[in-house]
Amino acid sequence: MSRWLRPTAGSGHPRLEFGADYNPEQWPREVWARDVELMRSAGVTIVTVGVFSWARLQPRPDTWDFGWLDEVMDLLHAGGIAVDLATATASAPPWLHHRHPEILAVDAGGRTVWPGGRQHHRPTSPVFRRYAMALVERMARRYGDHPALAAWHVSNELGCHDVADHSPDAEVAFRAWLQRRYGDLGALNRAWGTSFWSQHYGDWAEIMTPRAVGPGAVPNPTQALDFDRFSSDALRDHLCAERDLLHTLTPDVPVTTNFMVMAETKGMDYASWAPEVDIVANDHYVFPGLGAATARDELSFSSNLTGNLAGGDPWWQMEHSTSAVNWQPVNPRKRPGELARDSLTHLAHGADAICYFQWRQSAAGAEKFHSAMLPHAGPDSAVFRDVTALGATLADLAPVAGARRVPARAAILWDWPSWWAVEQPFTPSSELRYRDEALGWYRAFLDAGVRADVVPAGADLSGYELVVAPVLHVVGPERAAELAAFVDGGGHLVATYSSGTVDDDAHALLGGYPGALRELLGIRVEEFAPLATGSTVTLDDGSTGDLWSEPVQLTDGAVEVLARYTGDGTDPGAADLAGLPAVTRRPAGAGSASYVSTRLDDRAPLLRRLLAGAGIHPELPGELCGRVELVRRGGFRFVINRTEAPVSLAPLGGIASLAGLPAATLPPRGVTVLRG
């Protein structure tokens, strides 16, 4: 059992952890004891401490001050509250960038990223690394045996602000990364297609990061894709450096860091990061601008993906918000029930710790209008009452702790390189958004009452009967072989437009689209037909497509046409598609491979047909399909109201809810947890 999964007193069973970032350095010492008292009343069991405290811990290069942190650690331990102790390397103190301005990051335009915010350092800076590791060593030696210490928290949201650094240090590190990847310049020149625009390299020193290149031009696409890969790897390398030192000095203390699997945060390939931490942890914030329904399902999507990055093991929801955030154009508060619903959705998808940013709402600084567990209004507030109620609920839900997610029979593939490559400039449509297509399919599964896992590309697919690969743009030989083997073994694959288009080097695969998947799908497309903004095409199954279309040709007589273009629609080229296949299905091996050549406005009719072909049926009664989300974890069923109206759960039959949560009727935005 991980040390942060501590047993409930007297039970021997692990308990669910509940807490937040705690920043006592923002407050006078007199507040600290009251904080601990209120934490205990709210049911808080763990807090993250020290995230942005480097300047307080090391106020000068040769001066250290741990007295205040010693006091906080002792105070929290006396109150029965564990500590996820940050290494405090997330933001360098003013004296460090004043003494060493060479640690400051540089943007694509060659401008220095000046201090004043956070994460203004270069992830590849040897100078920054030296000072950061000295701090980590001090922290580990001082607190490694402290009884409050439950886990180490490396840095904070690595890459949130400094994922793409173009400094001289980054260029040196990028060249070294390229040498490891390609071995010699000949291989690099071939991979990058440097015969185009006279870009052939004769010396490693000639290679730069893909900086801004002026109007009417873009960086080499493969160079840009490799820089995305390198940038993610550079941040991961720093994570591993801190982790290795912590493992050496405190081998029994688990190490984590907070991922940011949410919305448009795309710079970090977390599939390659997850094996490097002892506990997968994630920060997630709702984006109300998506619309309430989409934002709700995006939270579930991201939490689902995080759980699968963790391989089905319990993970940690390290940050989310109790109510409003402060970084959107308009920051609405959460509606009644949303605080608990959001938290319990994360719990449903495998989180064994539910934590927020932050404990006490800041009175000063850039995040003073960001909500917290203890708001500006104090404990006599709706937010604090809701927080306290959630703490009690989590205590009652202790039997869920440690339970693994129950795999679904269907899955959606998620691939960071495809996300990076398909949204580069100079593509058939600059309006294509990778995440939108994946989320659209996820919502269709929710509407159908069928659970679907969101899994990273390269994951073992053998346990799934149906896999949707939305906009799987980058498909190298290894990925193509995995998908073919899945189908041959009886799996049913669904690929969408712009899939299989390029290889791992971002080279277009010749002979017609969808390139690497052409033979598996039994189709061929000579030329894409992206749609004008706002334009549509219609299909003969009654659905409508927008954004994209393709004149699909059948190359295998066994291919079944599931829907054809009618030639109607608002796009000027709609008539040219009349009668051509829009959605196809090819029996192959013991399974099948289907293709969807447009972005469907309503995926439900097609998905029902695909699910039936795969022998997958809803786990919910028909009356509840679409109205609630069902998530299974161990021997528990989480039922989450997706609507703004009460939902009767009578169709589920006999109901025994845990923790006094609503059972017979779910209120708007309500959640219940059932055994079995």
C-alpha positions, 0 to 999 in steps of 0.5 A: 500500500502506498504511504498516502493510502493510509488506513482508516483508524481501526479498520485496516482498510485504505481511506480516500484522501481529501485535501488541497494545496496549502500555502501557509507562507502567504499567511501570518503564523497566527492563522496556521493553527486555525487552518488545521482546526478547520481542515479537521472539521472539513475532513481534510486528510492530506495537503500539498505544501511548499509548491511555490516556496523556493524564495522563502526556503532559500532567500539568498544563495547562501542562506536557508530558512526551514524554520517556518516549514518545520513548524508547519510540518509539525503542526499538520502532523499533530493535527493528523494531516499528511503532507505531499511535500513539493520540491519547490522547484516550480518557480525560481526565486528572484535572486537566481534569475538576477544572478543567472539570467541565462536560466530564463526561457526564450520564446519562438520569436527570440524574446526572453521570458522575463520573470514576474510570473512563474515557470520562466526558467529553461527546462534544459538549463544546466545552471537551473538544474544545479540549483534545483537539485541542491534544493531537492537534496536539502528538502529530502535530507531534512524531511525524508523521515518526518512522520507527516511526509506521505509523498514527494511532489516534483515541481508543479504542472511541468510545462504549463508555461515553459513547454516550448523553450527556444534558448541556446540551452534548448538548442544544444539539448535539441541537437543531442536529442536528435543525434540520439534519435537519428544517429547521423545527419543523413538519417535526419535529412531523410526524415525531415525531407530537407530537400524541400526549401533548400534545408539540407543540413551538413553540420549538427550545429546548423540545426535550430529549434523551429523558431518563428520564420516570418509571414507566408512560411512555416517551420519544417513539419517534421522538425516541428513534430520532433521539437514537440517530442523533444520538449515533452521529453526535456520536461520528463527528463527534469522530472526523472532527475528529481525523482531519482535523487528522491528515490536515492535519499528517501527510497520508501516515499512515493514520488509524483507530479501533477499532469494536466490532462484537460482541454487544450493542454497538449504539450506533454505526452503523458503516456511516456510520463506515466511509467516514471512516477510512483503515483499518477496524479492530475490537475483538471479544471472545467472550461465553462466556455465549452457549454455546461454539457460539453464541459461536464463530459470533458471532465469525465473524458479527461478523468477516464484518460488519466485512469487509463494512463495509470493502467487502471490503478488508483491515481490522485486528483491533485488539483481542481476547483471548488467553484470559479477559476480566475483565468477565463474571460468570464469566470462563473461559479459552480452551480449547486451540486457541481462541486460534489459531482465533479469530485465524485466523477474523478473518484469514479474513474479511479482517483483515490485522492480528491484535492483542490487548488487551494485550501485558503483563497489567496488575499493577494497575487494573481490567483486571489479570485480563484476559488478555494476550499476556504473562500474569502467569505470564510467558513460561514459560506456555501462553498465551505459547507459543501466542502465539509459535506464532501469530506464526510461523503468521502469518509463514508466511501472508504470501501472504494479506496484501492479498487481498480477501474473495471475495463469497458468493452469499447475504447477510444484511442488517444495519441499525442503525436497525432494531436501535434501533427494534425494541428500544424499549419499548412494542413487541409483545414486549420479548423480541425481540432483533434480533441473535439473529434475524440470528445464527440465520440466519447459523448456518443458512447455516454449518450448510448449508455455504453462505457468506453475507456480512453486509452493511449495509443500503443496500449494493449487492445486485446480486451476490447471488442470495439475501438474508435481511432478518431483522427489517428493522423500519425500511423507508423508501421508499428501502430498499423501492425497493432491495429491490423492484429486487433482486427484480425483477432476479432476486434472492430476498429473505427477510424475517422477522416484524416487517419493514417495520413502520415508516418512517424516522420510526418511524411505523407504516405503515398498511394492514396489516403488513408495511407497506412490504413488503406488496405485494412479499411479496403478504401482509397481516397485520392484527395481530401475535400475539407468543407468551408466554414459552417458548410455541411453535407448530408448522408443518406442515413439522415445524418449531417457532416461538417468540417471534412469530407472525402470522395471515397473509393472502394478497393475491396469487394467485401466492403459494405457501405453504411452510408453514402453522401446524398449530394445535398448540403450547403457546401459548394462541393456537396454535389460532387460527392453524390452517391459516394461512400461516406461510411464504410465497413470491411470484414477482416480476419475475425473482426472488421474495420470501419471508416467515417469520412466526415465529422458527423453532427450526430454519431448516435445512429452509426454508433448503435449500428457499430455496437450491435455489430460488435455485440456490445449492448448498453449496461443501463436500462433504455430509460436511463441511457444518455441521462446518466453516466455509469462508471464501474470501479471494483464492486461499485457502480457510480451513477452520475446525473448528466442532466439538469433535471431529477432522474429516477433510478427505479429502472435499476431495480433494487438500490442500496446506496453507499454513504447516504447519497441519493439513490431512488432519485438523483437530483440535478447534477447528482451522483450515487454509488451503488454496490455490485 
